[in-house]
Amino acid sequence: MYVAVKGGERAIENAHRLLAHKRRGDQSVAEISLDQISEQLGLAVDRVMSEGSLYDRELASLAIKQARGDLIEAIFLVRAFRATLPRFGASEPVDTGTMRVQRRVSATFKDIPGGQILGPTFDYTHRLLDPSLAQGFVPERPAAAEASTAPTPRVTDILGRDGLIESSPEAEDGASVGDLTREPLNFPADRDLRLQNLARGDEGFLLAMGYSTQRGYGRNHPFVGEIRFGEVEVDFVAEDVGFAVPLGAIELTECQMVNQFKGSATEAPCFTRGYGLAFGQSERKTMSMALVDRALRARELGEEVLAPAQDEEFVMSHSDNVQATGFVEHLKLPHYVDFQSELGLLRKLRQEFSKASAETNTPDAMKEAAE
Amino acid sequence: MNAPAYNFAYLDEQTKRMIRRAILKAIAIPGYQVPFASREMPMPYGWGTGGVQVTAAILGPQDVLKVIDQGSDDTTNAISIRKFFAKTAGVATTTATDEATVIQTRHRIPETALNENQVLVYQVPIPEPLRFLEPRETETRRMHALAEYGLMHVKLYEDIARFGHIATAYAYPVKVNARYVMDPSPTPKFDNPKMDNCPALQLFGAGREKRIYAIPPYTQVVSLDFEDHPFEPYRFNAPCALCGAENSYLDEIVTDDKGGRMFVCSDTDYCEGRQAAGHHGSLSAAPYREKAQEASNG
């Protein structure tokens, strides 16, 4: 005989115990440390910090370990922790022009003041699996030189001096920055909120959206003006002190896209901008972000909105992987009361259907059909 | 490391204040979806984060909490949420509907009538009743503002034209206080009449979609229909096999691979209460076979 299902509580506890066991894996294999994750899986940590919106390598490493390497799960853990933190205020805008660059490339000029710096990159590596990395690999010491003191002005600033690219709108003094984690999002959304949404957005989603613009769905003729990766100082104005206090340095990647020009009867033609910024070394993310940012500026630039990447409701409502994974995966929760109601409706409709078809199969109807 | 420390009922007080403001506004405008700055919660979006935030914002130390999913206190997600509040707020929990002061639910309204001292908190996946007719939020907000609900009536009419019935079995749209069309969350339409003139406060939280809405106590809630096609609550026509209840919503349990079915109360507390009071069902229902199939065989 059926009795109502019980024992869910114990099942959950046991499932979580099994998960902890699986997470640890074979216990004869050494346990991975947070330092190892942070040092040797650094790009995973960068992604979790970016999309988790929390610059803390140690917590991001812990999240990756706890999530068994599932980065979206790790991002979720970081976000849930971040949501409980008190908010003291916003830092001063960081100046990426003064970044201590480790890598900096421009596709629009052969050489630029301060030089092109390849830095640590997968670019130009041959993607051949390297068996020597399997164990005990000791890398050569990196080539070193005197740190250059030459300034590294942003390529877009160089273009901007001649008016060849639209100027970035200056922030109004004292204007607050939008924050979609503290205020519910309304459409149409301003660019600050759009950029925040994209910065938190899923790398894979943005990659596909950016890619779609290159394939003709909202094409915007991009050039990589510059990608730079390095350290910037973060300052915070503490009200009781009255001046900016340095909080420390963070690693950032910035991508400035230079896009198709526009002009009008009253404005000289000039290039337009797409912007990407993320924690750590996140080139794919920032490049995709810059493409999508530019696509989302369609309305502002008087372009027709035709493609998905130009549609801010579509992009912003679906970019967040923590939201997306939660809702997709909630389908595995029980839905049986609704399903029973649906079954009842379907049975009724089928019954009526078979009754109706039985009636049309009567001899009279057959005769009519034959005529 | 920044070791986490958490407030009573998890959320910090500033967040609770923000949510309470949204709740007050929602109560003031019955059925209107109030945007709120939903937080990331330690459970996934789509698993009750809206309901959990509403519950966290209204819970006091004296409250007694009940959590159900599919009508049952023992489904895994209900247990998980109940344990979350037992741990973070230390409140008393119960499975008895009449002992609870706050009831968080997914997909059902309890069979036992609610009273004035209770709050029913619904978990809502898609708060917008017009969403599947119009995907754009900018459009649907305008339609609500103008009370422009013709599209919904056309949809219901098309159902009748195509199927002979309104083909919505759950999340059946209602009109609240003769103004806003509202999604009752995916409860089976059997539960819709319970929302009308209910003595308890009903709060709806949608975390991922960042909306809160409410039905104040004793508010008129009408399921949308037509004069010639009146709203009909659906219930499988059998008594509960365990407690014999004739008026409760039933779960369909597959008992074998030969078409065997039995039907038992979805509200486990209600069913157990009736059994304890001496009510009995047949214990095993007759195997159910689709009538259409029977007709074609016979």
HADDOCK unambig.tbl for C-alpha pairs under 7 A between the chains (distance, minus, plus):
assign (segid A and resid 6 and name CA) (segid B and resid 74 and name CA) 5.99 0.50 0.50
assign (segid A and resid 8 and name CA) (segid B and resid 74 and name CA) 5.92 0.50 0.50
assign (segid A and resid 8 and name CA) (segid B and resid 75 and name CA) 6.20 0.50 0.50
assign (segid A and resid 8 and name CA) (segid B and resid 76 and name CA) 5.30 0.50 0.50
assign (segid A and resid 9 and name CA) (segid B and resid 76 and name CA) 6.83 0.50 0.50
assign (segid A and resid 9 and name CA) (segid B and resid 79 and name CA) 6.25 0.50 0.50
assign (segid A and resid 12 and name CA) (segid B and resid 76 and name CA) 6.99 0.50 0.50
assign (segid A and resid 79 and name CA) (segid B and resid 40 and name CA) 6.17 0.50 0.50
assign (segid A and resid 80 and name CA) (segid B and resid 40 and name CA) 4.96 0.50 0.50
assign (segid A and resid 80 and name CA) (segid B and resid 41 and name CA) 5.21 0.50 0.50
assign (segid A and resid 80 and name CA) (segid B and resid 42 and name CA) 5.21 0.50 0.50
assign (segid A and resid 83 and name CA) (segid B and resid 39 and name CA) 6.00 0.50 0.50
assign (segid A and resid 83 and name CA) (segid B and resid 40 and name CA) 5.77 0.50 0.50
assign (segid A and resid 84 and name CA) (segid B and resid 11 and name CA) 6.60 0.50 0.50
assign (segid A and resid 84 and name CA) (segid B and resid 12 and name CA) 6.49 0.50 0.50
assign (segid A and resid 181 and name CA) (segid B and resid 37 and name CA) 6.31 0.50 0.50
assign (segid A and resid 181 and name CA) (segid B and resid 39 and name CA) 6.89 0.50 0.50
assign (segid A and resid 182 and name CA) (segid B and resid 37 and name CA) 5.19 0.50 0.50
assign (segid A and resid 183 and name CA) (segid B and resid 36 and name CA) 6.84 0.50 0.50
assign (segid A and resid 183 and name CA) (segid B and resid 37 and name CA) 4.81 0.50 0.50
assign (segid A and resid 184 and name CA) (segid B and resid 35 and name CA) 5.84 0.50 0.50
assign (segid A and resid 184 and name CA) (segid B and resid 36 and name CA) 5.22 0.50 0.50
assign (segid A and resid 184 and name CA) (segid B and resid 37 and name CA) 4.50 0.50 0.50
assign (segid A and resid 184 and name CA) (segid B and resid 210 and name CA) 6.60 0.50 0.50
assign (segid A and resid 187 and name CA) (segid B and resid 138 and name CA) 6.39 0.50 0.50
assign (segid A and resid 323 and name CA) (segid B and resid 45 and name CA) 5.43 0.50 0.50
assign (segid A and resid 323 and name CA) (segid B and resid 208 and name CA) 6.07 0.50 0.50
assign (segid A and resid 326 and name CA) (segid B and resid 44 and name CA) 4.67 0.50 0.50
assign (segid A and resid 326 and name CA) (segid B and resid 45 and name CA) 4.31 0.50 0.50
assign (segid A and resid 326 and name CA) (segid B and resid 46 and name CA) 5.32 0.50 0.50
assign (segid A and resid 327 and name CA) (segid B and resid 45 and name CA) 5.68 0.50 0.50
assign (segid A and resid 327 and name CA) (segid B and resid 46 and name CA) 4.42 0.50 0.50
assign (segid A and resid 330 and name CA) (segid B and resid 46 and name CA) 5.42 0.50 0.50
assign (segid A and resid 330 and name CA) (segid B and resid 47 and name CA) 5.83 0.50 0.50
assign (segid A and resid 336 and name CA) (segid B and resid 70 and name CA) 6.93 0.50 0.50
assign (segid A and resid 337 and name CA) (segid B and resid 70 and name CA) 5.81 0.50 0.50
assign (segid A and resid 337 and name CA) (segid B and resid 188 and name CA) 6.62 0.50 0.50
assign (segid A and resid 337 and name CA) (segid B and resid 251 and name CA) 6.33 0.50 0.50
assign (segid A and resid 338 and name CA) (segid B and resid 170 and name CA) 5.80 0.50 0.50
assign (segid A and resid 338 and name CA) (segid B and resid 186 and name CA) 6.97 0.50 0.50
assign (segid A and resid 338 and name CA) (segid B and resid 187 and name CA) 6.63 0.50 0.50
assign (segid A and resid 338 and name CA) (segid B and resid 188 and name CA) 5.34 0.50 0.50
assign (segid A and resid 340 and name CA) (segid B and resid 251 and name CA) 6.70 0.50 0.50
assign (segid A and resid 340 and name CA) (segid B and resid 252 and name CA) 6.51 0.50 0.50
assign (segid A and resid 341 and name CA) (segid B and resid 169 and name CA) 5.37 0.50 0.50
assign (segid A and resid 341 and name CA) (segid B and resid 170 and name CA) 6.78 0.50 0.50
assign (segid A and resid 341 and name CA) (segid B and resid 188 and name CA) 6.06 0.50 0.50
assign (segid A and resid 341 and name CA) (segid B and resid 234 and name CA) 6.81 0.50 0.50
assign (segid A and resid 342 and name CA) (segid B and resid 169 and name CA) 5.33 0.50 0.50
assign (segid A and resid 344 and name CA) (segid B and resid 236 and name CA) 6.87 0.50 0.50
assign (segid A and resid 345 and name CA) (segid B and resid 169 and name CA) 6.68 0.50 0.50
assign (segid A and resid 349 and name CA) (segid B and resid 163 and name CA) 6.96 0.50 0.50
assign (segid A and resid 350 and name CA) (segid B and resid 292 and name CA) 6.60 0.50 0.50
assign (segid A and resid 351 and name CA) (segid B and resid 291 and name CA) 6.45 0.50 0.50
assign (segid A and resid 351 and name CA) (segid B and resid 292 and name CA) 5.02 0.50 0.50
assign (segid A and resid 354 and name CA) (segid B and resid 292 and name CA) 6.00 0.50 0.50
